[in-house]
Amino acid sequence: MPNRVLTVFALAGAALLAACATTSPTAPASANPGSPTVAQTPRPVKVMIVTMFAPEAKTWLDRLGPWQAVRVAGLSPDYPEVQCNASDVCVMTTGMGHTNAAASTMALAFAPQFDLRHTYFLVAGIAGVNPHLGTVGSAAWSDWLVDFGLQWEIDGDRRPRGWPTGYLGINTKNPTQKPPLDYRTEVFRLNPKLADAAFALSHEVALADSAEAKAARAKYGYAPANRAPTVIRCDSVADDTWFSGTALGERATEFTRQLTGGQGRYCMTQQEDNATYEALKRAAAAQRVDLDRVAVLRAGSDFDRPYKGETNAANLLNYASQGGFAPALENLYRAGQPLVAAIVGNWGAWRDGVPANP
């Protein structure tokens, strides 16, 4: 390409950059709730509530407003704005599945509109529930996040003798072996001090229930599946493939035990949490966020395995009839709000980290 043409392109590029600089939004944030804005300077956030789809967000948006919308480049096109209130509590929605969660969380973490260095992140979403540790409507605070999707799988109908499922850890020889964790995203440990505080603030909260959920849990002949929902403390596995069945549920229990050195207890199954955490971890490496300020709350909307006499297929295909969807959404708020209120209401104690007596 001739030098004079390169010069023309260089001058044109400089002019374009100058035009963009002079036309960047500089107006102060609008006073009208819900109007999209771009903040002139990074906005400090006390609590960022991370939801995955609209009904999870709605349980917060209906209560903590009025809201101001902040449009962020790179968020899901279905949820392109973060909603923030006057108390510096914000709600964002990633979109469902690990790909949406990772991309949206990364976009948020590096968005120039926010100062997230002291922000507490509350990941709050519904999930499948292990009936041996919870029930539909139960709300669980996690200590460990396990990626159940990072496994080898062979056809279950032709699995070796003695294998309960076709799953085994990547680069292992059988399901009893712990994988070498080559991906570095297979398992994460959340800050136990924050999980302790979250559970202490919420464990006595009365949770919502429904007639349909009561009927569904009555079909299980053991506790806690057949008891009313409570706030519990157990762990979450991520897998974009929804599974249904006792053998798969037991594999999730065993895989969680393997990856956590026997400390983790699988009770909730969802799609996004490891992806969300990894995005925040990379932001923390750039000193954008503090990983000690991440809490994960999941509420059971349906059972991960059938009751005696029900087929695995029926449990999966009829999950919506279990009546846990509405109570689970409500219980995300009931169990999560005490933590949000404590942080915002006593910011002086929480700003520099989880206080000794929250």
N, C-alpha and C positions, 0 to 999 in steps of 0.2 A: 504494500500500500504506500503511495507517495507520501513524503513527509508533510506536504501542505494539507493533505486530507487528514492525517493524524492530528495536525494542529487544529483544524476545524472541529474535529470530534472532541478534542481536549477543551477548547473554548466553549463548545456547546454543553459539555458535561459540567463545567464550572458554573455556567449560567443556570443550569437546571438545579444544581445544589444550592445556589444562592436563592433561587426562587422558592425552593422548598423551605429553606431556613426562614425566609421572610413571611411565608404563609402558614407556618406551623401554628397550631392552636395555642393561644396565649390568654384567652379569656378566663376569668375566674370561674370556679365551679358554679353551675346553675343552682338556684335555690329551689327549683321545681323538682320534687321527688320523682325519680324514674327517668329523668331526662339524661341522655348520654353526654358525658363530658370527658375531657382529657385534662387531668390535673396539671397545673402549671409547675408545681414542685411535687416531689414524691410524698404521697400521703401515708402517714404512719397508720398501721393497722394493729389493733390489739388482738382481735380474734378473726381468723379467716375460716369460715365454715365451708368445707369442701363436700359438695353433693355430686351425684352422678347423673340424675335425670330430674325432670321438672317436679314430680310429686315430692321428692326428697327435699328440694329447695323450698317448695311451697309451705311446708310445715314451719319453716323459719320466717319466710317472707310475710306470711299472714300475721305474724305476731310482733316482730321486732322493728318494723318500719316507723316512720316513713323512710324511703330509700332514695338514694341517688345512684344512677347507673353510670358506670365507668367502662367505656368500651376499650377492650384490650386486643391488640393485634395478635393473631395466632390461636385464639380460643376457638372452640367448636363453633361452626356457623349456626348451629341450633341455639347456642348459648353464648353469644359474643360479648356479653357485658357482665361485669361484676357489680353486685348491688351492695352499697355501703350505707350505714346509718350514722347518726350524729354521735353515737357512742364508740365509733371506730370499730364496729363489728361489720364484717363483710361476708357475703355469701357468693360463692362461685359454683358453677355446674360444669363438669368436665365432659359430659357425654359418657355413655356406657361402654364398658370393655376396656381392656388394658391399653389399647392403642390410643383411644380418646383420652384416657386418664393421664397417660404419660405426656402426650403432646400438649394438652391444655394446662396441666400443672407446670410444665416447663415454661410455657408462654407466660403464665401468671408470675412465676418466680423471677423472671427476668424482665418483667414489664416495668418501664420507667415511671409509671404512674404511682407505684407503691413503694414504701419503705417497709420491708418485711423482716428486718433484722431482729426485732423483738416480738414478732407476731407468734401467737399460738395458733396452730392449725388443728382444727377438729374435723377429721374425716368422718362423715355421718351418713350411713346408707343402710338399706335393707339387705337381707341375706337369707340363704337357706340355713336351717338350724339342725344340729345334731340332737336327737331326742334324748340321748343319754346325759346331756349336760344342760339342755334348755328346752324351751317350747316356743310355739308361735307367739310372738309378742315379746319374748325375752330380749333384753338389751344387754349386750356384752362389750365390756372394755377389754381390748387386746393388749397383751404383753409382747406377743410374737406375731410376725407376718410371714407366712409360708407360701411360696409359689408352687401350688399343686400341679400346675400346667407344665412345669419343667421336669418332665419325666420321659423315659422311654416307654413305649406301649406296643405290645404285640396283640394279635387277635386273641381275645379272651377265650374263644371256643377251642383254641389249640395251644393253650398255655401249658408249660411243663407241669408234671404231676406235683402237687403240693403248693402250687402258687394260687393264692385266693383270687387274684385278678391278673390281668395282663400287664400291670404296671410295675416298673422298677426304676430306681434312680439312674440318671444318665451316667454312663461309664461305670456301672456296677455289673455284677454277674447274676444277682438274684435279688428279690425284694427285701431281703433282710439286711442288705448292706447299705450303709450311709454313702451317698454320692460325694464326690470330691468338691462339689460346689464351684465348678469351673466358671459358671456364669456370674458369680458374685452378687446375684440378686435373688437367690433361692430362699434366703431367710434373713429377716431383720429383727432386731430386738429394740422395742420402743423404750423410752425412758421410764424405768419402773417408778420413779418418784412421781412423775406426772400421772401415770396410770393409777398409782395408789391414791393420789389426791382426787382424781376424777371419780373413782369408785367410792371413796369415803364421802364425797359430796352428794352422791346420787343413789347409794345402795338402798336407802329406805323410801325412795320415791314410789308412790302408787302408780302403777302402769295401767294403760288402757287395755281393754279386752273387747271381744265381740261374741255374740251368740254363736256365730259360725265357727269361730276359733275354739270356743268351748266344746262344741260338738266334735270338731276334728280331733282335738287332743284327747277326748274321752275314749277314742278308739284305740289308744295306746295303753297297754296294760302295765305300764311301769312309770315311775317318776324319774326325772321331773317333767317328762313329756306330757303327762296327764294332769299337771298342776298349773295353777295360774302363773302368768309371766312375772318375772322379777328381774332386777338388775344383777348381772353376774359378771364374773371375771374369768375369761377363757379366750382362746385364740382363733385367729381367722386365716383361712386358706384362700388363695386366689386361683381361679381357673376360668378361662373364657368358655370352656365347655361345661354346661350345666349337667350335673350327674344325679342319678337317683338309684339308690340301692344300698343294702346293708354292707355288701362286700366292698363297694367303693367308699362308703362312709368309714368303714374300718381301715381301709387303706389310707384315707386322709388322716385318721387318728395315728396310725403307725408312722406315716411319713412325717407328720408334725413332731412326733416323739424323736425320730431319727435326727431330724435337722436341728432340733433344739437341745440335743443332749439329754433328753428325757424330761425337760422342764415344761414344754408346751403342751397344751390340752386343746385339741381341735373342737370347736363348737360352732363356728360360723363359716359358711362358704359363699364367696362373692367373686367378682371378676377383676377388681381394680387396685387393691391396696398396695401390692408390691410395686406396681407401676407408678402409682402416685408417690410412694416413698422414695423410689429411686430418683425420680425427677427432683424431689426436694433435697435428696442427698447430693446431687450434682450442683444444685444451687447453693447448698451449704459449703461445698468445696470452694465456691466463688464468693463466700461470705455474704450471701444474699439472705439466707435464712438460718435458723438455729434448729438442728434436728432434735434437740432435747425438748422441743416445744411442739411435738407432734403426738396427737392422741387419736385413736381409732375406735369408733363406736359403731357397732353393727347390731341391727334388730332383726329377729327372725320373722320372716313373712311366710315361710313354708318349711315343711320337714324335708330333710335330705334323703330319707328312706321311708318305706311304707310301714304301716302297722301290720300286725299279723293277719294274714288272709288277704291283704291287698298286694297287687302286683307292682313291680318297679315302674312299669310303664304307666299304670294308673296314677301312681303317686306323682309322677312327673307331669303327665298330660292334664291332670286335674288339680294342679297346684293352686290355681286361683280360687278353688272352692274351699280351701282350708281356712279362709276367713282371717288370715294373719296380715294381709296387706295393709289395711287401714290402721289397725292397732300398732303395727311395726312403725309406720310413718309417724304416728302420734308419739310413740315411745322414744323415737330419736330425739324429739324435742324435750320430752319430760326427763329423760336421763341425761341429755346433753346440756340443757339450759343451766342447771346448777353450776357447772364448770364455767360456762360463759359468763354467768352473772358474777361469780366469784372473781374472775379475772378482771372484768370491767369495773366492778364495784370496789375493788381494792387494788387498783393498778399499781399503786406505789409499792405494794408488797410483791406483786407478780412481775413487774417490769424487768427485774434483773434475774429472774428465774423462779422456779416453783418454790414457794415459801415453805418453811418447816411446818407451819400450822395453817393450811389454807382455809 
